[in-house]
Amino acid sequence: VTSQVPVDRWWEIIANPTLADAILDRLVHNAYRIDLTGESMRKQRPPIAPEKTEA
């Protein structure tokens, strides 16, 4: 499971705190958690030109 929302904000998104606790307990229990920081790599690359298709 991937998310752009930090784990500490999931309780806001999942309005029911009991449900949020249950979901997070199961997802985070044996998970590897990687918090990325810094600028997006997509901002550093030039946009890819769309492929040309023949009609």
C-alpha positions as CSV (number, residue, x, y, z in Angstrom):
1,V,0.0,0.0,0.0
2,T,1.4,3.4,-0.9
3,S,0.0,6.8,0.0
4,Q,1.1,10.4,-0.4
5,V,-0.7,11.2,2.9
6,P,1.4,10.9,6.0
7,V,0.3,8.2,8.4
8,D,-0.4,10.7,11.2
9,R,-3.1,12.4,9.0
10,W,-5.0,9.1,8.1
11,W,-7.3,9.6,11.1
12,E,-8.5,12.9,9.5
13,I,-9.3,11.0,6.2
14,I,-10.8,8.0,7.9
15,A,-13.5,9.8,9.9
16,N,-14.1,6.9,12.3
17,P,-11.2,6.7,14.8
18,T,-11.9,3.1,15.7
19,L,-11.9,2.0,12.0
20,A,-8.7,4.1,11.4
21,D,-6.9,2.4,14.3
22,A,-7.9,-1.1,13.0
23,I,-6.8,-0.3,9.4
24,L,-3.5,1.3,10.5
25,D,-2.7,-1.5,13.0
26,R,-3.0,-4.1,10.2
27,L,-1.2,-2.1,7.6
28,V,1.7,-0.8,9.7
29,H,2.3,-3.8,12.0
30,N,4.9,-5.6,9.8
31,A,5.3,-3.0,7.1
32,Y,8.5,-1.3,6.0
33,R,7.9,2.4,6.2
34,I,9.9,4.8,4.0
35,D,9.3,8.5,4.5
36,L,10.7,10.4,1.5
37,T,11.8,14.0,1.7
38,G,13.0,16.6,-0.8
39,E,11.9,17.7,-4.2
40,S,10.1,15.4,-6.5
41,M,12.3,13.8,-9.1
42,R,9.6,14.5,-11.7
43,K,10.3,18.2,-11.4
44,Q,14.0,17.6,-12.4
45,R,13.3,15.8,-15.7
46,P,12.0,17.5,-18.8
47,P,8.5,16.4,-19.9
48,I,8.4,13.4,-22.2
49,A,7.1,14.2,-25.7
50,P,4.0,12.2,-26.6
51,E,4.4,9.4,-29.0
52,K,3.3,10.1,-32.6
53,T,0.8,7.7,-34.0
54,E,0.1,7.2,-37.6
55,A,-3.5,7.5,-38.8
